[in-house]
Amino acid sequence: MKVYDRNLTGAAETNGSGAAQRTQKTASTSSSQKGGGGGAGGGDRVELSTTLSRLSRALAAESTERKGRVQSLATQYQSGLYQADVAATSAGIVSEALSAGLK
């Protein structure tokens, strides 16, 4: 990766005439980088693996499924039809506490 700092100037450019040279140099550098399909001036590029893409889709699907389940439970609760499984709830609380090291 190349970094061009336009704020760096040489000692010979202190009289103001260097500003036009810097502008021309910057313009030519920019135009040569825009055409890049490869090589040193091709610009930045990011490649993400297909595994990451699949993971993203799976997480999005899980999120959608979870939203549906929460909505269903909320509807049941509001209508008074929700019946909590006390044994399963307490087993889950104890299991989580034990796995976290809380005894």
N, C-alpha and C positions, 0 to 999 in steps of 0.2 A: 504494500500500500504506500502510495506517495502522498505527502502532505505539502501543500503549497501555502505558505504564510505570506499574505500580501503586505503585512505590516513590517516585514524585514526589509530594510533599505541599506544600501551601501553608503559610504562616506562621500562618494563623488556625486550623490544625488541631492545634496543639501541645498542647492540653489533653486530647486523647483522644477528644473527641466526634466528631472527623472520621473516626474509624475506621468507625463505623457508616455514615456518608455514603459513604465510599469503597467499602464492601462493597455497598451498595445500587446505587451507580453502576456498579460492576463487574458485578454480576448483571444489570442492565438492559442494559448494553452487550453482554454475552455472549448474552443471549436474543435481542437484535435481530440479532446476527450469524448465529445459527444458522439463521434462516429464509431466509437469502440465496439467491436464485437469480440475482443480478446486482446491480449498483449498487455503491456504495462499501463496504458492509459484507458483501459476498458471500464473503469469504475468499480464500485463495490458490488459484490454478489453474495447472496445467501442461499444455501441449499438445505432444505429440511428433508429428513428421511421419510420414506413412506410409512414407516412404523409410527413416527410422530403424528402423521396425518391420520392414521387409523386410530391411534389413541385419542386424538381430538374428537373424532366422530363418535367413538364409543362413550366418551365423557358427555358429549352433547346428548346422545340417546339416553344415557342414564339420567341426566338432568331432566329431560322431558318426561321420562317414566316416573321419576320421583315426584315431579310437580303434579302429575296425574293422580298418583297415590295419595299425596297430601290433600289434594282437592277432594278426593273421594272420602277420606277420613273426616275432613272438615264438614262435608255435607252430612255424613252420618252423625257426627257429634251434634251439629246444630239441630238436626231433626229428632235427636234423642234416641237414635238407634244404635249408637256406638256402645259396644260392650268390651271393655278392656279385659285382657287375659292377665289376671293378677299374678298367676304362677309364672307365666312367661316373662312378665315385666320384672318381677323380683329376681328371677334367674339371670336375666340380662344385666341387671344392676350389679349383682354379686359377681358375675363373670367379668364384667368390665373393671370392677374394683380390684379383683384379684390379678387381672392381667396388667394393671397399672401399678401393682405393688402395694396397694392399700389393703391392709388386713385388719 
